[in-house]
Amino acid sequence: MPSQCGTPFEELVTFVEQGASKVTPRTRLHLESGCTECTEEVHWMNRVFDTLRSSRLERAPAALIESAISLFDQYPMPRVSPAREVIARLIWDGRDQMQLATARGQTGPGFQLLYRAEQMDIDLWCENRAEAQWLVTGQALPFDSEAMPPQLEVTVLPIGISVKTDDRGEFHLHNLPSGTYDFHLFATPVEVIVPGVILR
């Protein structure tokens, strides 16, 4: 940061550390003119550097270091258990119905996939909005119709896009390129993996 008179701070540091011969002629002439602000800055820097040069740091005794480390050993960090992975299985594939519709000359804008994982159903609606660009609308619902949908973080691998479900268990993923993806739905302590979702 320059001083109010415009002299760069770096120039003042160079002047204090290396001498007048190492700064620009303009800075040297300015300092020689007796600028009050720069003179005070230089005096302050000299005091700081003198203090740093005279500081004598000593290594703490080994016994004291060991004693300090032992304090942390008395309070170990809590262990975080890894999430339990559950692989969802595909129980309904709307593309099978699309093949029948195509054979009859009927086509639709997208397809539906339904997965099941323990106490949860995951419904995916996959729609090709543009060339090689997909919108995936999903919903994760518990089997128990009275239970609230879980709050989940949904991550699409390998591209790493993440979204969160809303209070209805829904999520939306926009502009996914055509490809094959694994959907990871995470809610401590369970991670549900929907593998091999093909968008093409």
Protein Blocks (a to p, Z undefined) as FASTA:
>chain_A
ZZfkopafklmmmmmmnojklmcfklmmmmmnopaklmmmmmmmmmmmmmmmmpccdddd
fklmmmmmmmmmmmccdddddddddddddfbdfklmmmmmmmnopacfbdcddddehjac
cddddddfbghiacdddddddfblmbccddddddddfklpacdddfkopacdehiacddd
dddddddfbdcddehiacZZ
